[in-house]
Amino acid sequence: MAGKIRCSHILVGKLSVANEVVERAKRGESFAKLAEQYSTDSTRKRGGDLGFFGHGTMVREFEQAAFALQVNEISGPVKTQFGYHIIKRTA
């Protein structure tokens, strides 16, 4: 798995919702439960888990933010063409 990381994410359509989710996650609420509640993509059923991925797999903005995180760190909102992502690096 050299060069690969594992992340979970929550995808929402509005910055205001993204900011609210970030605050709740950073206060210690379950990231997986927040993903199930808020995320608009299919990973919500897995608590936002994206599995392992390497460079060149995700869109540029997402990849840059994800690889910059430390394990268990949660990003602020990351805007891509899909909406706003909140990313948690899990491994």
DRENDO-1510 file (C-alpha; in Angstrom, 1 decimal, always signed):
<recs>
REC; n; res; u; v; w
REC; 1; MET; +0.0; +0.0; +0.0 .
REC; 2; ALA; +3.0; +2.3; -0.4 .
REC; 3; GLY; +1.9; +5.7; -1.6 .
REC; 4; LYS; -1.7; +5.1; -0.8 .
REC; 5; ILE; -3.9; +6.6; +1.9 .
REC; 6; ARG; -7.4; +5.9; +3.3 .
REC; 7; CYS; -10.0; +8.5; +3.8 .
REC; 8; SER; -13.6; +9.0; +4.5 .
REC; 9; HIS; -15.5; +12.0; +3.3 .
REC; 10; ILE; -18.8; +13.8; +3.5 .
REC; 11; LEU; -20.1; +15.5; +0.3 .
REC; 12; VAL; -22.6; +18.3; +0.6 .
REC; 13; GLY; -23.9; +21.0; -1.8 .
REC; 14; LYS; -23.7; +24.1; +0.3 .
REC; 15; LEU; -20.8; +25.8; +2.0 .
REC; 16; SER; -23.0; +26.6; +5.1 .
REC; 17; VAL; -23.8; +23.0; +5.6 .
REC; 18; ALA; -20.2; +22.0; +5.1 .
REC; 19; ASN; -19.1; +24.4; +7.8 .
REC; 20; GLU; -21.7; +23.1; +10.2 .
REC; 21; VAL; -20.6; +19.5; +9.5 .
REC; 22; VAL; -16.9; +20.4; +10.0 .
REC; 23; GLU; -17.6; +22.0; +13.4 .
REC; 24; ARG; -19.6; +19.0; +14.6 .
REC; 25; ALA; -16.9; +16.6; +13.4 .
REC; 26; LYS; -14.2; +18.6; +15.1 .
REC; 27; ARG; -16.2; +18.7; +18.3 .
REC; 28; GLY; -16.0; +14.9; +18.3 .
REC; 29; GLU; -19.3; +13.7; +16.8 .
REC; 30; SER; -19.0; +10.5; +14.9 .
REC; 31; PHE; -17.7; +11.2; +11.4 .
REC; 32; ALA; -19.5; +8.0; +10.1 .
REC; 33; LYS; -22.8; +9.1; +11.5 .
REC; 34; LEU; -22.4; +12.6; +10.1 .
REC; 35; ALA; -21.7; +11.1; +6.7 .
REC; 36; GLU; -24.8; +8.9; +6.9 .
REC; 37; GLN; -26.9; +12.0; +7.9 .
REC; 38; TYR; -25.5; +14.6; +5.5 .
REC; 39; SER; -23.5; +13.2; +2.6 .
REC; 40; THR; -25.2; +13.3; -0.8 .
REC; 41; ASP; -23.1; +10.5; -2.4 .
REC; 42; SER; -23.3; +6.7; -2.2 .
REC; 43; THR; -20.4; +6.4; +0.3 .
REC; 44; ARG; -22.9; +7.6; +3.0 .
REC; 45; LYS; -23.9; +3.9; +3.4 .
REC; 46; ARG; -20.3; +3.1; +4.4 .
REC; 47; GLY; -20.0; +6.1; +6.7 .
REC; 48; GLY; -18.2; +8.0; +4.0 .
REC; 49; ASP; -15.4; +5.4; +3.6 .
REC; 50; LEU; -13.5; +5.8; +0.3 .
REC; 51; GLY; -11.0; +3.0; +1.0 .
REC; 52; PHE; -7.4; +3.2; +0.0 .
REC; 53; PHE; -6.4; +5.3; -3.0 .
REC; 54; GLY; -3.2; +6.7; -4.5 .
REC; 55; HIS; -2.2; +9.8; -6.5 .
REC; 56; GLY; -4.2; +10.4; -9.7 .
REC; 57; THR; -7.3; +8.7; -8.5 .
REC; 58; MET; -9.4; +11.6; -7.1 .
REC; 59; VAL; -10.0; +15.1; -8.5 .
REC; 60; ARG; -7.0; +17.5; -7.9 .
REC; 61; GLU; -8.5; +19.6; -5.2 .
REC; 62; PHE; -9.6; +16.6; -3.2 .
REC; 63; GLU; -6.4; +14.7; -3.6 .
REC; 64; GLN; -4.2; +17.7; -2.5 .
REC; 65; ALA; -6.3; +18.2; +0.6 .
REC; 66; ALA; -6.4; +14.5; +1.5 .
REC; 67; PHE; -2.7; +13.9; +1.1 .
REC; 68; ALA; -1.9; +17.0; +3.2 .
REC; 69; LEU; -3.9; +15.6; +6.2 .
REC; 70; GLN; -2.4; +13.6; +9.0 .
REC; 71; VAL; -4.1; +10.4; +10.1 .
REC; 72; ASN; -7.4; +11.2; +12.0 .
REC; 73; GLU; -7.2; +14.9; +10.9 .
REC; 74; ILE; -10.4; +16.4; +9.4 .
REC; 75; SER; -10.2; +19.0; +6.7 .
REC; 76; GLY; -12.1; +22.2; +6.3 .
REC; 77; PRO; -14.6; +22.3; +3.3 .
REC; 78; VAL; -12.8; +21.4; +0.0 .
REC; 79; LYS; -14.7; +22.7; -3.1 .
REC; 80; THR; -14.7; +20.5; -6.2 .
REC; 81; GLN; -16.9; +20.3; -9.2 .
REC; 82; PHE; -19.1; +17.8; -7.1 .
REC; 83; GLY; -19.7; +20.2; -4.2 .
REC; 84; TYR; -18.0; +20.6; -0.8 .
REC; 85; HIS; -16.1; +17.7; +0.8 .
REC; 86; ILE; -15.2; +17.3; +4.4 .
REC; 87; ILE; -12.3; +14.8; +4.4 .
REC; 88; LYS; -11.0; +12.6; +7.3 .
REC; 89; ARG; -7.8; +10.7; +6.7 .
REC; 90; THR; -8.1; +7.4; +8.4 .
REC; 91; ALA; -4.9; +5.6; +7.4 .
</recs>
